[in-house]
Amino acid sequence: MPIKYKLALWTTSLILILFIVYTIAQYNAVTQWMMNSQKDSMRRTAAEIIGYFSEQEEPLDKEGLEESRGFLQRFVQNNQLLRLLDPAGREVMILTRELPSEWVPVQTAESESIVSLRHGQDRLMVVRAPINTTSFKGTLELAANLENEDAMKDRLRSLMLELGALGIIFSTIGGLVVAWRLLKPLNRMASAMNDIKRTGVSGRVRYRNNGDEISRLSSIFNEMMEELERSFNRQRQFIEDASHEIRTPIAIIEGHMKLLKRWGKNNPAIQEESIAAVIEEIVRLRQLTNQLLDLSGDLHHPAEEISDPIDPSNVVMELIQNYRLLYPHFTIVSDLKEGKRIRIDEHRLHQVLIILLDNAVRYSSQNPVLRISLQVVGENIHISVEDKGIGIHKKDIPYIFDRFFRVDKGRGRKEGGNGLGLSIAKKITEKYGGEIRIISEMGIGTTVTLIFPHA
């Protein structure tokens, strides 16, 4: 069953239950009020009749009672009966209007009482009260047929049933309208999802931001679709860039193999050149493959617990010595705070620092000066690699950690790398609870800082 009809059914059922409870309570209250009013009226009438007899100073004989008949007749309304009994229970006087006396059994009373009787389909209310005065001693019986009250109750019951039927109809219509209004944004969202299914992730849900749950849901859905679109675009760009990076060495290998097949069979120089080029491209492919595996493999999972923290200064000093041997024309200055410890796998820290140092060397050929520092800042350890190279333009810094992004797109692959190093460095650093920051100015240089919590 659609939610629209469920909401309408629930709304109608709730209104119906409330209406039934209210109607029953109201019906009982009205009928009880009617019965109490009738009882009070008959009690007052009985009290007035007894008061009349109390005012008589002489005992009333049969003639005196007959003289009182006219006065007592005023107390008898339609569908009522007034009867006087002597102490023996014999009828002394009967006054009635459309209520047969045989419907009311004769009974004396020692105290006032009110009882309800039935005679066929009719209900009767009988008040019996003792009369103990100078003028008369006996029992007063005052009875009333409740057919008017019963008719009123029947009319009230019919009216409530009719109003209940109308309430059900209007509550059903109202429930459908309310459900339609509430579900309209959800229907728009469903339509947007179908459009997205047909046309792609660029579709969005139109909504009015009125602060309710549905508008918030629509906003979250749009934000999710924007993030999904960005993710798809990054994935597409990654595939395109990876394909380009892989296609180039494959094309070089293919070209040299064709060269060997055509001209190099008997030419040792061509053989040497082509074999060297092929080996170089194979090495490049292997490095690219390893870097791609790093990006898509275990770097996405949380770091395993490192039982023994390491002193990063040992790794930094080892790398400084190696790079001084590899690049003797570079001036490498160090400022290391020894004895501090961080939680990271030593191999991973070595890998990150090599990425940073390679970038620093690659872009500092005109001013070969590097500075490596390890300092304590608050509760953190900062490891910085600073160069005096060409620097990074401000507009490029937000994208510096994107895969395959290269600052100087005019550089060749040999000079500029494949643009994966900083992405790997960032993921490794974050995997071990660290952070990587870059500060750079064009023509002045770049400082890359790794920040790890003190172990």
N, C-alpha and C positions, 0 to 999 in steps of 0.2 A: 504494500500500500504506500503511495507517495506520502512524503512528509506533510504536504499541504492538507491532505485529508486526515492524516493523523492529528495534526494540530487542530483542525476544525472539530474532529471527534472529541479530542480531549477538552477543548474549550466548551463545546456543547454539553458534554457530560458533567463538567465542573459546574457550569451555570445551572444545569438541570438539578444536580444534587443540592446546590445551594437553594434553588427555588423550592424544591420539595421540602427541605428542612424548614425553610422560612414559612412556607405555606402551612405545613402541619402545625408549627408553633403558633402561627397567627390564627389558624382555625381553632385550635384548642383554646387559645386565649379568648377569642370572641365567644365561643360556645360556653366557656366557663363563666365569662362575664354575663352572658344572657341568663344562665341558670342562677347565678348569684343575685342578679337583679330581680328575677322572679321570686326567689326565696325571700329577699328583703321586702319586696312589695307585699307578699302574702303575710309575712310576720307583722308588718306595720298595720295591715288590715285587721289581723287577729287582735293586735294590741288595742286598736281603736274600738273594736266590738266589745272586748272585755272591759275597756274603760267606760263604754256606754253603760254596761250593766253595773259597774261599780258606782256610777253616779246616781242610780236609782236607790231611794231610801227604803222603799217598801218592797216586800217580796212580790214578784210578778206571777199572777195566776194565768190561766189559759187566756182569759180576755186581755190581760196586760201584755202577754206575749204577742197576741194578734195585733194589738195596737202598735207594737214595736216592729211589726213586719215591714211596714212602709219605710221606716228609717233604715232597717237592716238591708232592705233590697238595694239601697244605693251602693252598698259595698260589693255587690255581686256583679262582676263583669261578664262579658260574653265568654262562653265555654268555661264557666265557673259554677261552683256549688257551695252553698252554706247550709250546714246542718247543725242543730242543737240537740244534744242527748241529755236525758236526765241521769242521775247517778246510777240508775239500773241499766243504762244503755238503751233506753227506749227513745225513739225519735219524737222530739217535741215540735220541731219546726224544720222545714226543708225549703230553701230558696235556691232555685237553679235557673240557669240560662244555657240551654242547649247542651247540658251535661246530665245524662241520666243518672239518678241517684243509685241505681243498682250497680253502676260501674265502681262505686266507692264502698268497700265493706265497712259496716258499722263497727266502731271500736272506741271504747272510752280511753281516756288518758289521764295519768296522774301528774305528768309533766309535759312541757311543750316538746313536740317532735315534728320532724319533716321527713316524709318518706316519698319515694318514687314508685309508682305502680304502672303496670301495663294492662291494657284491655284491648286485646287484638293488636291492631296496628297503632293504637293511640297510646301515648305516654301521659301519665297523670302525676301531678305533684299534690300531696295532701299534707296540710298543716293541722295537727291536733293539739289543742291547748285546754287545760282544765279551767273552768270558771268557778270560782269560790267567793261569791259575793252575797250581800244581804238579799238582793233582788232575785238572784238565780244561782243555783248550784248544779253543775253538770260538765259537759264537754262540748267544746266548739270544734267542728270539723269544717275546714275550708279547703276545697279542692279546685284544681285548675287543669284543664286539658292543654297540653303543651304542643298542640298541632301547629299553632302559629310559629312557635320557636323552631319546631322541626322543619316547617316549610322554609323558614329563614335559613336554617342550617343547610337544607338541600340546595337552596338558591346560592348560598355562599360556596358550597362545595362545587356546584356546576360552574360558577364564575371562576373559581380557582383552577379548575381543570381546563376551562377555555383559555384562561391567561397562561396556563402552563404550556398548552399546545402552541399558542402564539409565541411564547418565550422560546420554545424549542426551535421554531421556524426562524425567528429573528436571530437567536444565538448561533444557529447553524450558518446562516448567511453572514453574520458578523465574524464568526470563526474563519470562514473561507476568505473573507476580505482581509482579516488580520494576517492569516497564514500567507496569503498572496503578497501582502506588503512586506512581511518579514522575509519571505523567501525570494523576493525579487532580486536582491543583490546576489544571493547564492545562485540563482538561475543565470545571472550575468556572468558569474564566475565560471559556471559550467560551460556556458557558451564560449567564454574566453579560452577555457581548457581545450574545447573541441577545435577552436581556431588554431591554438598552439599545436595541437596534434596534427592538423593538416598543413600548417604553413611554417612551423618552426617556433623557436623560443622567443621571438621578438614581440609577441602579443602581450597585452596587459589588461587588467580588469579596470573598468571605469567605475568609480565609486565617489560618494559624497562623504567627506570626512566630518561626520557629526559626532564622533567620539564613542559610538556604540561598538559592541563586540564584532558585528559583521564588517563594519568599516575597518576595524583593526585587523580582522582576518584578511580582508582584501589587501590592506597595506602590506601585511606580512607576505601574502602570496606574491604581490608585485616585487617586493624586495627579494624574495626567493628566486623569482624568475630572472631578475636582473643578475643575481649572483650566478644562477645557472647559465645564463647567456654569456657572462664573462668567463665562466669556466669552460664552456664549449669553445669560445673564441680562443682562449689560451691553449686548449687542447689542439684545436685546428692549427693554430700558429706553431705549436710545439711540433706537430707532425710535419708541417711544411718545412720548418727549420731543420728538423732532424733529417728529413729526406734530402734537403739540399746539402747538408753537411756530409751525409753518407754518399750522395750521388757524385760529389766532386772527386773524392779519392778513388771511387770505383771507375770513373771516367779516365782518371790518370792512369790507373793500372791497366785498363783496357787499351788505352792508346799506346803504352809502352809494350804491351804484349803484341799488339799488331805490328809495332815497329820492329820488334825482335823477329816476328814471323817473316816480315818482308825483307828487312835489310840486315838484321843482326846475326844471322846464322854463322856467317863467316867474318864478322867484324867484332873483334874483342872490345873495342872502345864503346860501341853501341850496346853490346851485351852488359858491360860494366855499368854504364850509365842507367840503362833501363832496369837492371836488377836492383841497383841502389835506390832508384825512385820507387820501385814497387815495394821494397822493404820499408822505406820511409812511410809510404801511404798505408801499408798494412799496420805498422806501429801506430799511426795516427787513428786508424779505424779501431784498433784494439783499445786505445785510450778513450776514444769517444764512446765505445760500447760500455766500457767500465764506468765512465761517468754517468751515462744514461741509466745503467743498472743502479748506481748509487742514488740517483734522484728518484727512481721509481721503486726501489727495494726497501731495505730495512730502515732507511732514514725516515720513513713515514711512521714508524712504530716507536713507542716510548723507549728511552734508553734503559738498558739493563742496569741493575744495581751494581755500582762500582764499590767493591769492598775497601780498597785501599786508595785514598786520594794521592795524587801525584804532585810533585813540585814542578810547575811549568817552566821554571828557569832552566832546568836541565835540558829540556827539549829545545828551548830557544837558543841556548849557548851552542848546542850541537849543530843546529841549523846555521847559526852565524858562522861557525868554523867552516862548514861545507860550502856556504855561498862565498866566503872569502876566497876559497880555493877555486870555485867555479868561475867567479867574476873578480879577478884580481884588480881590475881597473876601477871597481866600485869601492867607495868609502862607506863602510858599514859601522855605524856608531851604536853602542848598546848602553842602556841604563836599566839594570835589572835588580829588582828587589828579591833576594833569594830567601828560601825557607818558607815561602807561602805555598799553600796547597789548595788544589781545586779537584772536584770530582769529574773526571773525564778519562776516557780511554786514551792512553798515550799515543797509540797509532793514529787515532782520529785527530788529536791536537796537532800532531806532526803533519797530517794531511792538510788541515786548514791553513797552517802557517806556510806551507809550501805554496799553496794557491795564492796567498797574499803576497809572499815574497816574489813569486814569479811575475805577478802583475806589476809590482813595484819596479822590478828590473826591466820588464818589457817596455814600460812607459817612461823610463828615466834615463834613456840613453844619452840625452843631451846634457844632463846634469846628474852624473852617477853618484848620488849621495843617498844613503838610506839610514834611518834611525829606528832602532827597535827598543821599546821600553816595556818594563813590567813593573806596575805600581799598585799599591793598595789605596783604594778610594772608598772610604766608609767601610761597608760590609762586603765590598766586591774587590775582585782582582781585575785590573785592566791590562791587557796585552795589546800594544799599539805598534803598527808598522807604518812609518812615515816616509814619503819620498818627495823629491823636488822635481817631479816630472811635469807632464803637460797638463795635468788636472782634468776634472770632469765638469762639464757644463751643468748648471743648476737644473735645467730642464730634464737632464738625463738621470739625475740621482734617484728619483722615484722608481726608475725602471732598471736600476743597476743590478738587482738581484733576479731579474727575469731570465728565464732560460734563453740561451742563444743571443742575448743582448750584448752588443759590442758598442763601446763609446765611440770609437773612431771607425765608422763603417767604410772609410776609404782604405784602411789597412788590409793587407792580405791575411789569409788564414794563418800563415806562418808567423806573422808579426803580432796579430791580434788574438790568436787563440780561437776557440769555438763558442765562447760566451757561456760556458757551463760552470766555470770555476767558482764564481761568487755565489751562484745558486746552491752549489754543493756545500760551500763554506757556511752559508746561512743555515741550511738545514741541519748540518752537523752541530753547529753552535747551539741552535735552539733545542735540538734533541737532548742535549746535556744541561738544559736549564739556563743557557747563556743568551747573550744578545750581541749583535754585531752592528756597529755604527760607522758611517762614512762621513767625513768632512773633507770638502775639496773646493779649490778655487782654480779657475783656468789660469795657466801660466805660472802658478805658485807651487802646486803639489797636492797630494792626497794623503790623508791619514785614516787608516782603517783600524778600529779598536774592537777587540773582543772583550766582553764583560762576563765574568763568571762569579757566582756567589762563593764566598770564602768557605772552604770545607772545615 
